[in-house]
Amino acid sequence: MLTLASRLDAMQRLGRAMADPTRSRILLSLLACPAHPAELANALDLTRSNVSNHLGCLRDCGIVVATHEAVSYTHLRAHETGRNL
């Protein structure tokens, strides 16, 4: 069971991540389907390094996770992996 402190921490992480419009766009794209960073960059007209930086924040906040597929990463919503926010 999540404690009040852990719930507050999760809410603060989510708020920080969603405060940036680019991260919101990336997350909305990932909600539609998992994607590689290069695919996200092309679809959202962003640079690959910009997408990677934002994905790092979303990963650090526990909102997305990366899975290895060959040498690339696919970013998935956290709840698809059974991880709780």
Phi, psi and omega in degrees: 000138180282137177277168177300319180297319180289327176293317177298319178299316180297319179295321179293320178296317179297316179299317179297317182292319184278352179292340181263125182299326180293317178296323177297317178297317179298314181296319178298322177295319180290332177295329178287318178188149176299152182207156173282153179306319179296322178295318178297317180300315180294315184293327185257005180055051178237164174281155180298320181292325177296314179298316180300318178297315180292322177296325177300317177296315180296324176293314180299327179278354179080017182273324176232158174232155178251139174242143180280129172226105187060240182252008181244175181240141171246130182263130183237156173297146183300320185290342177291340181260004180084008181276135179266141173274000000 
